[in-house]
Amino acid sequence: MKKLVMIKATKALLSAGLLTFALTGCGSDGKDGEDGENGPIGSPIETATFIKSTITDASVDENNFLTVTFKLADANGAALYGLTQKDIAAISFGRVGNATELGEDEIVNPSVERQIWLSYYNKDKGDGYFTGSNYFNGSSSECTDCFTDHNDGSYTITVDRAIDTLDKYEFVADTTNGVYMSLKATNSTEQSLLDNTFYYWIPATESVVEKPLQILANSDCQTCHRAGQNGALSFHGSKHTTEEACSFCHTDYNRYEKQDTDSEGNPIGDAYAFDGSIKGMVHSIHNVSNFTDEGIYPQKTSNCQTCHNPDENFNLTDSWKADMDTTACWSCHSPSPAEVAAGVPSSHRQGQNCLSCHSDAGSARGAEQAHYTLNSNNASATYSVTFNSMSVAEDESAILVNFTVTDAEGQFISINQIDPRPYQYGGFNSAIVINGVLNDDYLVNYQKVGYDTFSEEADGSITSIVNATDFDIQTIIEAQATVVLSSQLHVCSHRGVIQYCDEDDLNSGSQDAPYVTSDTFYFNLDGTTVETSPRVQHAIMSDCQQCHTTQITHRYTNDIDGCATCHNGTRVNSSGASSNLATVAHNKHYLYDANGDLFFKKTECQACHGEDGFSINKITADATPVGFGRDADTGETLVVSPQAAACLSCHQPPYGLNETTIGHMESNGGVVGTITQLGVPMSEYEALNVVETCSTCHTDTNMLNAHSNWGGN
């Protein structure tokens, strides 16, 4: 058979002919066909690990129905398509209005000057009560044509309910209106994707405006309710995660009848009117959490600025001290049921107007005066103690310490204005604290040098004589340690005004004597000052004060050394348990709320330890071993090597510690002891010539990765 060889030109002519024949056979008219539908732009939401929504437009039609347009993006800002109506967990809608719009019966003592948030979706709670909580929920809505996915990362939703305020007030187009939307979706790995977003505008002019009624920042709440932790703000199905979200529904007029019950669901006491406003609810929660055994709030609720941090960018940053809202007073100054306030005269009942007396111009203290300017606890936090000098007697029989106590204006506070009373457990209420530092630890246990050693000098300063017969100063001197001084003083006052102390008035409560804030000072034995702490700082007090502000158990201190001087490394308490600072602090920070839910999990190291305070590399080779108990037979302190102790301050039996783990630690140079008795006698430790190598593998990065599982217990 002969082969047929075709050149390129022949192929081209043949192909063209065949194509023409094929088209002719199909009956083509020679015109282009219609375009197909465009494919989606972006990525499907199932592939996302993070979502961010942005409302781009909102409008209200003639029938008072709300329409919202928004965009959805991933962590890189790329568009996400595939969101569904059921993923819209909530849409709430409202406006700024005056408290007077609701009338005297709904808000106690309304002021024409006071603006509040008014929800357009009110809910009737019966018995004359109503709330602003009737928000739209996409998963329960029966609407089938409300939602549109434009397949380019943009969406439109028309809420299938008209504005309904229960005839309390009207829709107003020429004032600031606002929309809150919560999205809660799930990706292909069953990870929950959550976002809260907000949009404020004036419908009449279609102009976008800033958030109104800005009282505090969400970050003020999140200093304690840290995002990503078990105690993060996350309510009503974990879809409302910001303070701003709460305020859309928990409006000032939120009221309903509530019945307290015991653990078995049985009613306790009478039903009462519950203040469900954001301020009433938050104040109540934090009062209970501060003053009950089940509570975990680490700060007095009277310290308003723990949450209400001043912010010049917020138009209502000082509203807590405006004396315009009686219900705000009663949200703290009343138990529940709130008809009778504990410890308050019978004339002071909820529903009466506190502000007729309590204001800056009234006969009784207003909010700012009662909490700050005429408040002894607040005033004491502004006083300071300065250690001027320290000298060791030539025969080493005593150490002389000179210090001054000053008020906020720098005026000297005299010795007669310092609480002179004996302390109920020995010593005196007012004292200074002396210790010495060597090898990154304090040498002696907590030593209070009391008021009975004080004498006032002609210049107004105070000298304390620390005798070797009464206090262990010889250990400090012989070790050539750095002398460390701090204070534990109480200044007498009444409503923030310093007074000469009167023991009868102090005992009766007519006078106050709160702690004075303390700083730690350091001296060489020759009397020269040491500017910075000789101890490695594994944490800084500012991290603690994110939650605690000035309210630290036992005393007010501005630095970690003020705590560690008592809770030193080898400290063992009277029951024989470890009392070093790391163990005590870690034990206090695995927190459960009153419902038994985990609130704060201490494995987020950087919450307290900054960037690298948790690092094992910061534990020096010559660091002092750490006390973990007392030998039951000899009474001798049992110690663990310092790097191993850092781990054991959290990982104690039965959690994270077993014989295999102990063997691992000891094979890498650690001294641990046994699973039933941690540590070895202190007298035997030095002979072991300990050299730990834990940080070779347990680097900072590995430490953070190992403690990053917030989902587990």
PyMOL commands that set and color helices and strands:
alter all, ss='L'
color gray80, all
select helices_A, chain A and resi 8-26+45-47+85-87+99-102+218-222+243-249+278-291+304-306+319-321+326-332+354-356+367-373+376-380+415-417+451-453+474-478+503-508+541-548+560-564+581-588+606-609+616-618+642-648+659-667+682-688+694-696+700-706
alter helices_A, ss='H'
color red, helices_A
select strands_A, chain A and resi 43-44+52-60+65-73+80-81+88-98+115-119+123-126+129-131+147-149+154-162+177-186+192-202+207-208+255-261+267-275+384-392+398-406+431-438+441-442+448-450+454-456+462-467+482-488+493-494+497-498+521-523+529-530+591-592+598-600+626-630+637-640+680-681
alter strands_A, ss='S'
color yellow, strands_A
deselect
rebuild
show_as cartoon
